[in-house]
Amino acid sequence: MDVGVFRKFLYYLIECLQQEAGAVASHFDESEGEQFIYLPRYGDWMPCSGKPFIGFVPPQASHAGFLNRLASMAPNTPLLLGYPIETWLLPQAHEDFPPSAIVKPVFQFKMSYDARQRCFFNLDPILEVNLSWLNKRLRKKDQQMAFLRSCGFIDVNEDTANLLGGSQSLWHVTSNLSALLPDHICEPLLSHSVINSSLKGLKSGIYNRAVLMIGKRGRYVQTLLSELTHIAERPEEELRSTALGALFLNKGDQIAPEPGSDHSSILLDTLPLNREQREAAASLQEANISVITGPPGTGKSQVAAAAMANMRLRGKSVLFASRNHKAIDAVMGRLQVEDGNPYVIRANAKNDPNLKVTFRTMIRLLLEGSHDNEAERQCHALLKQADELLRLRGERISLAREIAELEWSMSRHEEAVSFHSLHLPDELCQALTERRGKFPSGWTEKTEWISNTFLHGSCMEKIGAYVRLFLLRLKKSLFLRLPGMPTLSCTSSDGGLPALADLLAVLKHAELYSTALREAQKIAEKLRPLPAVDVLSSEIADLSERIQEITQRALPLDLSARGNGLPPGEERERLANLSAALRSLSSGLMDRNVAETHLDQAQRDIKLLLSHFPCWAVTNLSVGSRLPLVAGMFDLSILDEASQCDMASAIPVLYRARRAGVIGDPYQLRHIANFGTGQDALIRQRVGLSEYALGRFSYANTSLYDLFAEANGAAPVFLSETYRSHADIANYSNELFYDNRLRIAVDPLHLSVPPDMRPGLHWTPVDAEILSAGPNGCHCPKECDMIVRQIVELLASGFRGTIGVVTPFRQQANRINDALYAQDISQETMRETRLHVDTSHGFQGDERDVMLFSLCAGPNMPKGSLHFLKDQGNLFNVAASRARAVLHVIGNRSWARSCGIKHIERLSVEHTRNDAKEAQGPWAPHDSPWEKVLYNALVGRGMTPAVQYPVAGRRLDLALVRTDEKPLKLDIEVDGDRYHRNPDGTRKQDDIWRDYQLKSLGWRVKRFWVYQLRENLQGCVASISEIWKGTDDTP
């Protein structure tokens, strides 16, 4: 989009936020005349939904303070016209103090104010319920829903409220209010004849008053609105220099690295990563826009942490942001030195509401500290070593890729050799192999011409064919003596023409066999001078381990070198000036133009500060109160949990960085707006964003993840290896949500399983009535009792792994929680097991060894709750993927099996696995003939390898495993005879990083090319035998 449309987009987001967040209309009665006034009885004060409205503030002396506040209101401060008014008397603190009361309008219209005309107006007024009044007057959710239905804010056939309003008339809703709350009505509600006398001193109740009130917004929303307004007014050149430019404005630019770009020579091994994780971290480090996705347990936080550590060591700055603190916790836990000090500055924390780290905080530390010159020198030397090792590794990886390309070519030819050998006698294949694929040219074509002539030629042509056949037979007997080659004849004694047709088929296969064999041998000649793949893999693994060891030493040195103080000669005054400027800006008293000038001048000094503290973490909504709004001050911003994040709260984060990456899973929790598609369409139309090409920029329907993933040039990196859940559990999500793309790399031996229980998916059937719990769904007392019983028995067994209880409905979770507390489980046990009960939303970003799932569903359950379960498959994905070792479902299993809801029916199947597909074909259980040849040769030498052995979501060609006093795990791979494939059938992308992972799991890898087996099978077997017997010296 061009910059003009982008500005419209920002104003659209601002209006969506204003609609969604609403405003708190509530003040103490002593604020009358300052924060609100009562409107007089004369004049047309009452708006009508959908019709332009304008009103004037009466020129009264008592309104002077209110008018002054209106004139000095900050942008985006809400102004509300409300009717009627309820007042609540507060208890007197002392008899000498005058009584006080809270004043709240029941219904309200949003207004704008023109200070010059002293008028308030709204071109399209929409009647709303004051949520502050609703929550105070009607405490129970079912009461609130009943009230909203009666007033027409909820359709009787719907289960969710449109609290933002609609086309209801004020007369209609006040009539319903009088009927529903008659005991609280203190005077008749006559909107055409309002009273403007004060309510001070009157009893609590609802009065016939209309009020013009300055509303209050949440601090975070107010800051966000101010920042969005500021960004919308910035010059085009500045916007294009930020991540916003890459995402919205720079049409046609390359925003992602080319597929297959090399990461081995640029990415420092700060944390253990698999191949896909390396690609993801490299994308964050290099690309203008990155998208990282994957199911739970695939290492998304590991990728973020590795990328941030790399950026730090490369002298780049990075801002990590998320909607929730759990995502920040996960990254922070991976980025600490041995003494617990983090590499990342955390600006806020959920468990410490008073934590408020800002730039000024870190400036003070720098000015007070002393620089560590020795740490800086050592860190620089270590990074120089790491760069040299990266260069060497890049060279070895390039060589490995060259070999991989040759393997790819060879595999095609060897597969052809294997295929054609099925149609030829073994002795003929052996003879052709010994001749190195030499086969006389023209024999196939000549035989085919003879066969066709005998079938369709004239008499003279057939005579000629006999002559040519005789000559071919003579040549064969003199020059081509191949065992297994059929007779060249068409006489009746030799089978006639059908025999000749069979001969022709053999000749075709023999010729193709020979051609493929020759091509494979050409590639083998190119491979001979190159190093063995297993040796190359070992070298790369050693280089990677050395790089990781160096970076682990460099990171704490870098922390000391940069964060302890300023080096001699660096301008201390620059940072002092920056601190003073930030202090003035935070006061809110600085003129706006002056403030913008100061921020522009401060950019160079901010860059100096970030060179000392380059990595920061903060929640989206707190970024405005922690970090100044300066364009592109960070090199990179990473936004986690992007599928839950709205676009508006991410814009200021993107503005603060030059590049950006998002991490998320669209099949987990999603962004949900608190207003409908219809209102979204009206706002879009109002701001001029109704074009077809702009439809995807919808606040109501588009998450931040969607925004990035749908951008031209984006190349999402999917992390497919999951390390969290047992296979039975992971396959539930794998089949339903991820199209069987996952590789389950969990070692069952490392799972914490309760005594006398197998890991995986379990059911305890409970056939019980599901009771309505009002607007918060359902509850099931019998399931609640069974959950409590299971937990008590689990704890009594001595199990002290982590335990969680999840359910789709809040009321069921509350009841289970209450029942557990009644069991007098000690606080120590609850802390040790991290026992927690919640809905899926409360477990997002969390995990437990054992998860108990209260299904709370069955026949005759409330229709609204059933509809909720049908539409919320993602919540089931979240619930199941929290479990590591055991997912124990308690509920009506017979109903679940035939309920017609796919994600519930699949959950009811207890023992469905997505195991690796067994090899099929003439060499089964092997994938290829040379695997079978090698297997038989090993058996002949007294070794019995396992075939297609599963390890970490992969399968090994052959595996020898010994668990005695000299344990050994040996992976034997045959290269070049077919495409290497994973259990799901996809091609193995990179054997080098596969071998690196296997080595980290304690495996030794031995690889053989087909040509090595063909030329020296016994020598290959002997080398394996030496390793198996322990006489091999190779590490």
KAQUIRA-V354010 format. One line per field, one symbol per residue. ss: DSSP state (~ for helix, > for strand, _ for the rest). phi: phi as a letter, one per 30 degrees, with the letter a starting at -180 (. if undefined). psi: psi as a letter, one per 40 degrees, with the letter a starting at -180 (. if undefined). A space follows every 50 residues. Layout:
ss->???
phi->???
psi->???
This chain:
ss->__~~~~~~~~~~~~~~~~~~~__>__>>~~~>___>>>____________ __>>>>____~~~~~~~~~~~_______>>>>>>>>>>>___________ >>>>>>>>>>>>>>____>>>>____>>>_~~~~~~~___~~~~~~~~~~ ~______________>___~~~~~~~~~~~_~~~>_______________ ____>>>>>>>>>>_>__~~~~~~~~~~~~~~___~~~~~__~~~~~~~_ ________________________~~~~~~~~~~~~__>>>>>>_____~ ~~~~~~~~~~~~~____>>>>>__~~~~~~~~___>_____>__>>__>_ _>______~~~~~~~~~~____~~~~~~~~~~~~~~~~~~~~~~~~~~~~ ~~~~~~~~~~~~~~~~~~~~~____~~~~~~~~~________~~~~~~~~ ~~~~~~__~~~~~~~~~~~~~~~~~~~~~____________~~~_~~~~~ ~~~~~~~~~~~~~~~~~~~~~~~~~~~~____~~~~~~~~~~~~~~~~~~ ~~~~~~~~~~~~~________~~~~~~~~~~~~~~~~____~~~~~~~~~ ~~~~~~~~~~~~__>>>>>~~~~~~~_______>>>>>>>_~~~__~~~~ ~~~~~_>>>>>>>>____________~~~~~~~~~~~____~~~______ ___~~~~~~_______>>>_>>____~~~~~~~~~~~_____>>___~~~ _________>>>>>>_____>>_~~~_>>_~~~~~~~~~~~~~~~~____ __>>>>>__~~~~~~~~~~~~_____~~~~~~~__>>>_~~~~____>>> >>>>________~~~~~~~~~_~~~~~~~~__>>>>>>>>>_~~~~~___ _~~~~~~_____________________~~~~~~~~~~~~_____>>>>> >__>>>>>>>>>_____>>>>>>>>_____>_____>___~~~~~~~~~~ ___>>>>>>~~~~~~~~~~~~~~~~~~~~______
phi->.ddddddedddddddddddddibdcabddddeiccabdddddjddcdcei cebbbbdddcddcddddddddcddeiddbbcbadccbbdcdddadddddb bccbddcabdbcbcddchbcaadbdbdbdddddedddcdddddddddddd didbddcccbccddjacdddddddddddddbddcdcaeccddbdccddcd idddlcbdbcbcbddbceedddddddddddddcdddeddddcdddddccc diddcbddeiddcdcbcdddbdbdeddddddddddcddbbbcbldeicjd dddddddddddddciccbccbadbddddeddddcbbdddjdddcdcdaad dbdddbcbededdddddddbdcdddddddddddddddddddddedddddd dddddddeddddddddedddddcbdeddeddddddhidbedjdddddddd dddddbddddddddddddddddddddddcbccdiddddabdddcjidedd ddddddddddddeddddddddddedddedddddddddddddddddddddd dddddddddddccdlddeiddddddddddddddddddicdeddddddddd ddeddddddddcbdcbbadedcddccbddbdidcdbcccchddccddddd edddddbcbabcbabdccdcdbdcbdddddddddddciccdedcdddcdd ccdddeeddcdeidbeccdcccccceeddddededdcchhddcdcddedc dccdehbddkcbbbdbcbdccdcidcjbabeddeddeddddddddddjdb ddbbbbadcddddddddddddddhddddddddchdbcadeddceicabdb cccddhaldidedddddddddceddddddddddccbcccclddddddbdi ceddddddddbcccdedddbkdcedddaddddddedddedcicbddchdd bhibbcebbcbbbddbdabccccccjcaddbdedjddddadddddddddd cjcccbcbdedddddadddddddddddddicdcdd
psi->iidddddddddddddddddddaihghiideehedeiihiieiigehihhe hiihiihhgideeddddddddehiiehihhhiiahhihhihhdideiiii ihhhidiiiiiihhddefiiiheghhhihhdddddddgdidddddddddd eeehieeieiigeeaaeiidddddddddddfdeeheihggdegiieiieh eiiiahigihihhhihiiddddddddddddddeiidddddeidddddddg heiheiiiheihededhigdihiaddddddddddddidhihhiiiieefd dddddddddddddefiihhhiididddddddddegiideehiehhhdiid egdehghiddddddddddiiigdddddddddddddddddddddddddddd ddddddddddddddddddddddeiidddddddddefehhhiedddddddd dddddeiidddddddddddddddddddddgghiehihgieiddeeadddd ddddddddddddddddddddddddddddeiiidddddddddddddddddd ddddddddddddediiiieigddddddddddddddedeehiddddddddd dedddddddeddgehihiideeddedhighhfdidihhhifdeehidded dddddeidiiiihiheeaiihhifiiddddddddddeffeideedeghdd ehiddddddeiheighhhhehheciidddddddddddeffeihhfhhdee ihhiifhiiahiihhhgihhiifaefbiihddddddddddddddddeehf iihihiiehddddddddddddeefhiddddddefhhhiiddeeheiiidh hhhhdfiaieihddddddddefddddddddedhddhhhhhagdddddfee hdeddddehdfhifihhiiiaeeieieiddddddddddddeeigiihfhh hfeihidihhhhfaegihhhhhhhieeihhiideeihhdgdddddddddd eeihhhihiddddddgddddddddddddeeeheh.
